[in-house]
Amino acid sequence: MPQRSRLPVPSFCPVYAGRNTTQRSGFPCRCLTWRLPIPQLLLLCVTCHALLCSLVQPGLERSANLMHLFSNRSNLEQGYCETKARLASSLDFWTLSSENLIALLPVDPVKENYVRKVKNCIFSIAFPTPFKSRVHLVAVSKEVLEDILDLDLSVSETDAFIQLVSGEKIVFGSIPLAHRYGGHQFGIWADQLGDGRAHLIGIYRNRQGEKWELQLKGSGKTPYSRNGDGRAVLRSSVREFLCSEAMHYLGIPTSRAASLVVSDDEVWRDQFYNGNIVKERGTVVLRVAKSWFRIGSLEILAHYGELDLLRTLLDFIIQEHFPSINVQEPNRYVDFFSIVVSETAQLIALWMSVGFAHDFVPNTSDDERRYKIGNQANIGMFNLNKLLQALNPLLDPGQKQLAAQILEGYPVLYYTRFTELFRAKLGLLGERKGDDDLIAFLLHLMEKTEADFTMTFRQLSEITQSQLQELNISQQFWALKTISKHQLFPAWVSQYLLRLKSNMNDSDSERRKRMTTVNPRYVLKNWMAESAVQKAERNDFSEVHLLQQVLQRPFQKHSTAEKAGYSSPTPAWAKDLQVSCSS
């Protein structure tokens, strides 16, 4: 749901329960300094097995060998690290760890998996619920498998992989966890939310020394499922898989999607909340991120007055993910807030630069259009204000005043970055008086003519100045042709061409070359995702694979993408397409 601002973390290594755990993994484990890549709270998690045994042994009958945990440190001590990178050809000796999470952060003492109000902890132990029917692999990210998880792509063809990514098997070193958090939905405090259909299965440390958290989404009920069934369905999972990877290749910080599987298990959904309940199929997405902590992770603790735990969690976050902050520094929480404010502004400006909406539009669940694309910067401010409210109990009066001043600076940070990005999108070099007006003028014309965002900027990247000056826009530049119908378009063109003349040591060919590197030709539009979903519902996953391939190179022209119409106007059948939060 909106406003559950997330932040990413790392990962370790696992072997299936029951296998010989005395052999070496052979994976290099060099430690590198971790750097926060996105504007969200990022946390890391590990588990000391002495504490682990006492805490979770009653719940681990399904995988007794999980007690033989090897941490990455022991791997290092046993000489497992190698200087030459290798990819695993099987999951036999590939391992995860949950040590940091349970060792340093409290776990719900109740081991039974039933829906309840949870207090005074960060996680609950909860095992995924396997599907009853056969599971089929829909898609996999080669880059995630090979570059992040050290797995050869061929591993995805094995039964062991399907069992891992569907939640059927628990790998060595994994203690599945559901995270407790709260938050706001549509501006209203929703109290305890939590991972209602997701399981954090462990942390993987790869051969570059990076840590990534692995999470299954759609893998069954947890104590935080509320009235839900813990499942995800194909239409929402296809969108998440494709959008995660598309954002990454656009150069925008995001969680990643490693795989998507579908079952024949029946899942009943009222997609538009209008009483029309239909049968769908259960799916699971394996997601990876540097951390899955979020603003709501802190909000829930502040709301219930669990201030010691709030301080513990904040210090943990700072220690693990904000290396520029001294955890002993009295002003560390203010410094932390300052970084989060800055990176939130940067991230939302990046979203806006590619026309990305955090909620797909039109979203029938968002009657007030709270999360429409033009309101995203304001929602960022709302979220940051809620973060500050959660931090306030730990701040003295002077720190509260300083933090409030930092928050007041958010609009300037956002608008500065927004302007920088749009200057680049228009091929403008340097800063000139009137740039803001030139950008705003174009966006106004686009709004009034309902022009295609992506193709307007892309076609400005491809059209020559002489063609633009003639104002006789050919159908080849259909998005610009749409805008050209506005009576003020000639005035904008005149201002734009005049501004381009001020570019020092520039040529029209260099401008176009420069602009095509920042203005994608292909983005995941709602109608494209819907087309792939409709085919996938019929067990035809060809368009999922095509989109995955095209979106990996969004700035390059593809003949297959052109044939599919991905740079063409939205087809008539999709003009009134709607989705909901469940999509």
KOLPATI-51010 format. One record per residue (C-alpha): x, y, z. Coordinates in steps of 0.5 Angstrom, whole numbers. Layout:
! residues N
X Y Z
...
! end
This chain:
! residues 583
0 0 0
2 7 -1
6 11 5
10 4 7
16 7 5
21 1 4
29 1 5
33 -5 2
39 -9 6
44 -15 4
44 -23 4
48 -29 6
48 -37 4
44 -43 5
44 -51 4
38 -55 4
36 -59 11
38 -66 11
44 -65 6
52 -66 8
54 -59 11
61 -61 13
63 -59 6
66 -52 4
62 -47 0
68 -45 -4
65 -38 -5
69 -32 -4
67 -27 2
71 -21 1
68 -15 6
67 -9 2
64 -2 5
57 -2 4
54 4 2
46 6 2
44 6 -5
37 9 -4
33 14 1
30 9 5
31 6 12
36 0 11
37 -5 16
41 -12 16
40 -18 20
44 -24 23
43 -29 28
47 -32 33
46 -39 34
47 -40 41
41 -35 42
37 -38 36
37 -45 39
34 -43 45
29 -38 42
27 -42 36
28 -49 37
21 -51 38
19 -48 31
24 -52 27
22 -59 27
21 -58 20
29 -57 19
33 -60 25
39 -59 21
38 -51 21
41 -51 28
48 -53 25
49 -45 23
55 -43 19
56 -35 19
60 -32 14
65 -31 19
66 -38 20
67 -39 12
72 -34 12
76 -37 18
75 -44 14
78 -41 8
72 -41 4
74 -34 1
77 -34 -6
80 -28 -10
77 -31 -16
69 -31 -17
65 -37 -19
58 -38 -20
54 -44 -16
52 -49 -21
47 -52 -16
44 -50 -9
47 -56 -5
52 -52 -2
49 -45 -3
47 -42 4
43 -36 7
44 -33 14
39 -30 19
44 -29 25
44 -21 25
37 -21 25
35 -25 31
42 -24 35
41 -16 35
34 -15 35
28 -18 39
24 -24 36
16 -25 38
17 -30 44
10 -33 41
12 -39 36
5 -41 33
3 -38 27
-4 -34 28
-6 -27 27
-5 -23 33
-3 -16 36
5 -17 37
9 -12 42
16 -11 44
19 -14 38
22 -13 31
20 -20 28
16 -26 28
18 -33 26
14 -36 21
15 -41 16
12 -40 8
6 -45 7
8 -49 0
3 -49 -5
-1 -56 -6
-1 -56 -13
5 -56 -18
9 -50 -19
11 -47 -26
17 -42 -27
14 -36 -30
21 -31 -31
28 -31 -27
33 -25 -27
39 -27 -30
43 -21 -27
40 -22 -20
42 -29 -20
49 -29 -23
51 -22 -20
48 -22 -14
46 -29 -12
52 -32 -15
48 -37 -18
49 -40 -25
43 -39 -29
42 -46 -30
40 -47 -23
34 -44 -24
32 -50 -29
33 -55 -22
27 -57 -18
31 -55 -12
31 -48 -14
23 -48 -15
23 -51 -8
27 -45 -6
23 -39 -9
16 -42 -8
17 -43 -1
17 -51 -1
24 -52 2
28 -48 7
35 -48 6
41 -48 11
42 -42 15
35 -40 14
30 -38 20
24 -35 16
22 -28 19
16 -24 18
17 -16 20
13 -12 25
11 -5 22
6 0 22
4 6 18
-1 10 14
-6 8 9
-9 14 5
-7 19 10
-10 15 16
-6 11 21
-7 4 20
-4 1 26
0 -6 26
1 -8 19
7 -12 18
9 -17 13
2 -21 12
4 -25 6
12 -24 6
17 -28 9
24 -26 10
28 -32 9
35 -30 10
41 -25 8
46 -27 3
53 -25 2
56 -25 -5
63 -26 -8
63 -18 -8
62 -18 0
55 -15 -1
49 -17 3
42 -18 0
36 -20 4
32 -25 0
24 -24 1
19 -29 -1
12 -25 -3
6 -29 -3
8 -35 1
3 -35 6
0 -33 12
4 -30 18
2 -26 25
1 -20 21
-4 -23 15
-10 -19 18
-16 -22 14
-12 -24 8
-10 -31 6
-2 -29 5
-2 -30 -2
-1 -26 -8
-4 -27 -15
-1 -27 -22
-3 -20 -25
0 -17 -19
6 -21 -19
8 -20 -26
7 -12 -25
12 -13 -19
17 -17 -23
17 -13 -29
17 -6 -26
22 -8 -21
27 -10 -26
25 -4 -31
26 1 -25
33 -2 -24
35 -1 -32
33 6 -32
38 7 -27
33 8 -21
34 5 -14
29 0 -13
28 -7 -10
30 -13 -15
26 -19 -17
30 -25 -18
24 -30 -20
17 -31 -21
13 -37 -20
6 -39 -21
2 -45 -18
-5 -48 -20
-8 -46 -12
-14 -43 -12
-14 -36 -9
-20 -32 -9
-20 -24 -10
-25 -18 -11
-20 -14 -15
-24 -8 -15
-27 -9 -8
-34 -9 -12
-37 -15 -10
-35 -19 -16
-30 -25 -13
-26 -29 -18
-22 -35 -18
-14 -33 -19
-8 -37 -18
-3 -36 -13
4 -34 -14
11 -32 -11
16 -27 -13
23 -28 -10
25 -21 -8
32 -18 -6
34 -12 -3
39 -9 2
34 -8 7
26 -9 8
26 -4 14
21 2 13
19 8 16
13 4 19
18 0 22
20 6 27
13 9 27
10 2 30
15 3 36
14 10 37
6 9 37
6 4 43
12 8 47
17 2 46
23 7 46
28 3 48
27 -2 42
26 4 38
33 7 40
36 0 39
33 -1 32
35 6 30
42 5 32
42 -2 29
40 2 22
46 7 23
51 2 25
50 -2 19
48 2 14
50 10 15
57 9 15
58 17 15
55 17 22
58 16 28
53 11 32
56 15 39
55 22 36
49 25 40
46 28 34
46 22 30
39 21 30
39 28 27
44 26 22
40 20 20
34 24 19
38 29 14
40 24 10
34 20 9
30 27 7
36 28 2
35 22 -1
28 21 -1
28 28 -5
33 25 -10
29 19 -11
22 22 -12
25 27 -17
28 21 -21
21 18 -21
18 24 -24
24 24 -29
21 18 -32
14 19 -31
14 13 -26
8 13 -21
9 10 -14
1 8 -15
-1 6 -22
-6 11 -25
-12 10 -25
-12 7 -19
-19 5 -17
-17 4 -9
-15 12 -9
-21 15 -10
-18 22 -8
-12 21 -12
-8 22 -7
-2 18 -10
-3 21 -17
4 23 -20
3 30 -19
3 29 -12
8 24 -10
13 30 -8
8 32 -3
7 25 -1
14 24 0
14 30 5
8 27 9
12 21 10
18 25 12
14 28 17
11 22 20
19 19 21
20 26 24
14 24 29
17 17 30
24 20 32
22 26 36
21 22 43
29 21 42
31 28 41
32 34 46
29 41 44
35 43 40
35 37 36
28 37 35
28 44 32
34 43 28
30 37 25
24 41 23
29 46 20
32 40 16
25 38 14
23 45 11
29 44 7
26 38 3
22 42 -2
28 46 -4
32 39 -5
27 36 -9
26 42 -14
33 43 -15
34 35 -17
28 35 -21
30 41 -25
37 38 -26
34 32 -29
29 36 -33
35 40 -36
38 34 -38
32 31 -41
32 37 -46
39 37 -47
40 44 -44
48 45 -42
49 49 -36
44 53 -32
40 59 -35
35 64 -32
29 62 -35
30 54 -35
25 53 -30
20 57 -34
22 53 -40
21 46 -37
14 48 -33
12 51 -40
13 44 -43
10 40 -38
4 45 -38
3 44 -45
4 36 -44
-2 36 -39
-7 40 -43
-6 36 -49
-5 29 -45
1 28 -49
5 21 -48
10 23 -43
16 18 -45
15 19 -52
15 27 -52
22 27 -49
24 21 -53
22 25 -60
25 31 -57
31 27 -57
31 25 -64
28 31 -68
33 36 -71
32 43 -69
31 45 -76
25 40 -76
23 43 -70
23 50 -72
19 48 -78
13 47 -74
11 41 -79
11 35 -74
11 29 -78
7 23 -76
14 19 -74
14 24 -68
7 23 -66
7 25 -59
10 32 -61
5 32 -66
0 32 -61
3 37 -57
3 42 -63
-4 42 -63
-4 47 -58
-4 54 -60
2 56 -55
7 50 -58
10 55 -63
12 60 -57
15 54 -53
19 52 -59
22 59 -60
24 59 -53
27 52 -53
31 53 -59
33 60 -57
36 57 -50
39 51 -54
43 56 -58
46 58 -51
49 51 -50
57 52 -51
61 48 -56
55 44 -57
52 41 -64
45 39 -66
48 32 -67
51 32 -60
45 34 -57
41 29 -59
46 24 -58
46 26 -51
39 26 -50
37 19 -52
42 17 -46
37 20 -41
30 19 -45
28 12 -45
24 10 -51
21 4 -47
18 4 -40
13 -1 -37
7 3 -39
0 0 -35
-3 -3 -42
4 -7 -43
4 -10 -36
-4 -11 -37
-3 -15 -44
3 -19 -41
-2 -21 -35
-8 -23 -40
-3 -28 -44
0 -30 -37
-7 -32 -35
-7 -37 -41
-1 -40 -39
3 -36 -45
9 -32 -42
12 -30 -48
10 -23 -47
13 -23 -40
19 -25 -43
19 -20 -49
18 -14 -44
23 -17 -39
28 -17 -45
26 -10 -48
26 -6 -41
33 -9 -40
35 -4 -45
30 2 -45
34 7 -49
36 3 -55
31 2 -60
29 -6 -61
25 -8 -68
21 -13 -63
19 -8 -59
17 -3 -65
13 -9 -68
10 -10 -61
8 -3 -61
12 -1 -55
13 6 -57
7 7 -60
0 11 -58
-4 7 -52
-8 2 -56
-16 4 -56
-17 -3 -52
-13 0 -46
-16 7 -46
-20 6 -40
-16 1 -37
-16 1 -29
-13 -3 -23
-13 -3 -16
-9 -4 -10
-9 -11 -11
-6 -10 -18
! end
